[in-house]
Amino acid sequence: MGKLSMGWISDKFGAKAGAISACLIFSGAFLSLALLPINPWIFIPFVILCYGIGGGGITVNPPLMTNRLFGEKDYGKIISVLTMGNNIGGAFGGTVAAWIFDVSGSYRAFWIIAATAMIVAAAARIAAFRIKKKYE
């Protein structure tokens, strides 16, 4: 459902809206995970919804964003670098989360860091689209 939702947002509102909304929705999942101990019954549905939809953007949005920002020339090279960048979080996130848990006894700090990283990613995507518009 997440990939379909992100595809619909990108088709309906454009690649920029899809790319930015994926980051913000995914950030909502991490914030909900940080707040989960307060009241699981309130935050579990938000975690499921935001993680499911935002997670779909991981595979849907990078190709659309790359095409919109850079066009067809050197698309393969650019998308491969972008995909590697996207996968760094997944590759090291679990280890960082475990280390934070070992040090603090809680995952809350990690979830806040992950949410912040997604907001920074959204800001970077906004900047990328603004730079592209400036040079068009």
C-alpha positions as CSV (number, residue, x, y, z in Angstrom):
1,M,0.0,0.0,0.0
2,G,2.9,2.4,0.7
3,K,4.3,2.1,-2.8
4,L,0.9,2.6,-4.3
5,S,0.3,5.6,-2.0
6,M,3.7,7.2,-2.8
7,G,3.2,6.6,-6.5
8,W,-0.3,8.2,-6.4
9,I,1.1,11.3,-4.5
10,S,3.9,11.6,-7.1
11,D,1.6,11.2,-10.0
12,K,-1.0,13.6,-8.6
13,F,1.2,16.3,-7.2
14,G,4.6,15.7,-8.8
15,A,7.9,14.1,-8.0
16,K,8.8,17.0,-5.7
17,A,5.7,16.5,-3.5
18,G,6.2,12.8,-3.5
19,A,9.9,13.0,-2.5
20,I,9.3,15.5,0.3
21,S,6.1,13.8,1.6
22,A,7.8,10.5,1.8
23,C,10.5,11.9,4.1
24,L,8.0,13.7,6.3
25,I,5.7,10.7,6.6
26,F,8.6,8.5,7.4
27,S,9.7,11.0,10.0
28,G,6.2,10.7,11.5
29,A,6.8,7.0,12.0
30,F,10.0,7.6,13.8
31,L,8.5,10.2,16.0
32,S,5.6,7.9,16.8
33,L,8.1,5.2,17.8
34,A,9.8,7.7,20.1
35,L,6.4,8.5,21.7
36,L,5.2,4.9,21.8
37,P,6.0,4.3,25.5
38,I,3.7,7.2,26.5
39,N,0.6,5.3,25.1
40,P,1.1,2.4,22.7
41,W,-2.6,2.3,21.8
42,I,-2.5,5.8,20.4
43,F,0.9,5.6,18.6
44,I,0.9,2.1,17.2
45,P,-1.6,3.0,14.4
46,F,0.5,6.0,13.5
47,V,3.7,3.8,13.4
48,I,2.0,1.3,11.1
49,L,0.5,3.9,8.8
50,C,3.5,6.3,8.6
51,Y,6.0,3.5,8.3
52,G,4.0,1.6,5.7
53,I,3.4,4.7,3.5
54,G,6.7,6.4,4.1
55,G,8.6,3.2,3.6
56,G,7.1,2.8,0.2
57,G,8.8,6.1,-0.8
58,I,12.3,4.5,-0.4
59,T,11.9,2.7,-3.7
60,V,9.4,4.8,-5.5
61,N,10.7,8.3,-5.1
62,P,14.4,8.1,-5.9
63,P,14.0,7.2,-9.6
64,L,11.2,9.8,-10.0
65,M,13.3,12.4,-8.3
66,T,16.4,11.6,-10.2
67,N,14.6,11.8,-13.5
68,R,13.0,15.1,-12.6
69,L,16.2,16.7,-11.3
70,F,18.7,15.3,-13.8
71,G,16.8,14.0,-16.8
72,E,17.7,11.0,-18.9
73,K,21.4,11.7,-19.4
74,D,23.6,9.6,-17.1
75,Y,20.5,8.4,-15.4
76,G,21.9,5.0,-14.5
77,K,25.1,6.4,-12.9
78,I,23.1,9.0,-10.9
79,I,20.4,6.6,-9.6
80,S,23.1,4.1,-8.5
81,V,24.8,6.7,-6.4
82,L,21.5,7.9,-5.0
83,T,20.4,4.3,-4.2
84,M,23.7,3.7,-2.4
85,G,23.1,6.9,-0.3
86,N,19.5,5.7,0.5
87,N,20.8,2.3,1.6
88,I,23.4,3.7,4.1
89,G,20.7,4.3,6.7
90,G,19.4,0.8,6.4
91,A,22.9,-0.7,6.5
92,F,24.1,1.1,9.6
93,G,20.8,2.1,11.3
94,G,20.3,-1.2,13.1
95,T,23.9,-1.1,14.5
96,V,23.5,2.5,15.6
97,A,20.2,1.8,17.2
98,A,21.6,-1.2,19.1
99,W,24.6,0.9,20.3
100,I,22.3,3.7,21.5
101,F,20.2,1.1,23.3
102,D,23.3,-0.4,24.9
103,V,24.4,3.0,26.1
104,S,21.1,4.5,27.2
105,G,18.8,1.6,27.8
106,S,16.2,3.0,25.4
107,Y,15.7,3.4,21.6
108,R,14.0,6.8,22.1
109,A,17.2,8.8,21.2
110,F,17.6,6.8,18.1
111,W,14.1,7.3,16.9
112,I,14.5,11.1,17.5
113,I,17.8,11.0,15.5
114,A,16.1,9.1,12.7
115,A,13.1,11.5,12.6
116,T,15.5,14.4,12.5
117,A,17.5,12.8,9.7
118,M,14.3,12.4,7.6
119,I,13.5,16.1,8.2
120,V,17.0,17.0,7.0
121,A,16.5,14.7,4.0
122,A,13.2,16.5,3.2
123,A,15.0,19.9,3.5
124,A,17.8,18.6,1.2
125,R,15.2,17.5,-1.4
126,I,13.5,20.9,-1.2
127,A,16.9,22.5,-1.8
128,A,17.6,20.2,-4.7
129,F,14.4,21.1,-6.4
130,R,15.0,24.8,-5.8
131,I,18.4,24.6,-7.3
132,K,17.0,22.8,-10.3
133,K,14.4,25.5,-10.8
134,K,17.0,28.2,-10.5
135,Y,19.0,26.7,-13.3
136,E,16.1,25.9,-15.6
